[in-house]
Amino acid sequence: MAGKLVGYARTASTDGDINGQIDQLRAAGCQIVHSDEGVSGLSTEHSALADAIAELGVGDTLLVCDLARLSRDAASLQLLANDVKAKGAAVRTLDDEQSGNLDRFLATPGPAMPQ
């Protein structure tokens, strides 16, 4: 049996389109979507992201619209991915190509990710 999909959405400003992200994640099968609105990707205070990760169990998947919703740099993304992996869960994006390249991205630190 496949695990549950737990969605996470984030915008850096309160006038960002958080509802668009939430709609996309729900359409992809997420029954639960956590969101941080008005929180920069450079901030380390992502309470809804922490809640989403805490909710994950073995076989579950943390789903985001794109990797930039999770972090602005490879080191932080690596730490997050390690936390998710330690729970027996996975991180995926709505973009299959981006998800498929996630492991390669994490192994190759680069410049900050675009917002």
N, C-alpha and C positions, 0 to 999 in steps of 0.2 A: 504494500500500500504506500502510495506517495504521501509525503508530508504536506503540511499546509504552506501556503504562500502568505508571507507577512510583508506588506508593503511599507515603504518609507518614502515620503516626499519632503522636500525642503526648498524654500525660497529665501534669498538673501534680503529681500525687502518685503514689507507688508503689502505692497501693491503688486507683488509677483503673482503668477498664475498658479497658485497652489491647488486650486480646484481642478485645473486641467490635468495636473499630475495625478491627483487622487482618482479622477475619472478613468485615466488610462490604466492605473494599477488595478482598480476594481474590474475594469473590462478584461484584464488579463487573468482574473481569477482570485485576486486578493479579497478575502472577506474582511480582513483587518488591515487598516492603513494608519500608520503613525505619521504625524507631520510636525515639522518645525517651520514656523513662518516668521520671517524677519530675522533669520539667523544666518550670518555669514558662514561660508564654507571654511573660512580661516579660523573661526571660533572653535574652541574645544568643548563648548557647552551645547550639546545637542541632546537634550533630555528625551525627546521622542525617539531618537535613534537608539539611545541606551535602552529605552523601553522595548523597542522592536527587537533588539538583540536579546534582551532578557527573556522575551517570549518564545524565542526559537528553541526547538528541540531537535533530536536526531531525525534526519531526513527532511527537515523543513528548509525553506528557501526564503532568504531576504531578497525582495524584488524592488528595484528602483528603476526610474525612467532612464537615467544615465549615471555613469560613475561620478560625475561632478556633484551629484546630490549627496554623495557620501564624504568626499574629501577633496581638498585642493592639491594634495601632494602624495607622491607614491609611498613615502614612509608611513604616513597616517593611514593610508588605504591598506597597506600591508598589515599594520597592527589590527585594524578592524577585521580584515579578512581572516587573520589568525584567530581572533576571538570567536568569529562565526564558525570557523572550521573546528575549533576546540569543542564546540557544542554538537558537532556532527551534522552541521547545517551547511548551506551553500549561499553564495551571493550571485545573483544574476541581474541582468538589465533587460529592459524591453527590447533592446537592440541585440539580436542574437550574435552578430559579428563582434560587438563590444564584449559580450559575455564570453565568447569563445577566445577572445584575446586577453581576458583578464589575468590569467596566470602569467602570460608573457609580459604584460604590462607591469605586474607586481615584481617580476624578476629584474626589471630594467628601470631603475629610478630615473626620473627625468624632471623637466621643469614643472612648475605649478600648473594645475589643470585650469582651463577656462571656466569662468562662472557662467 
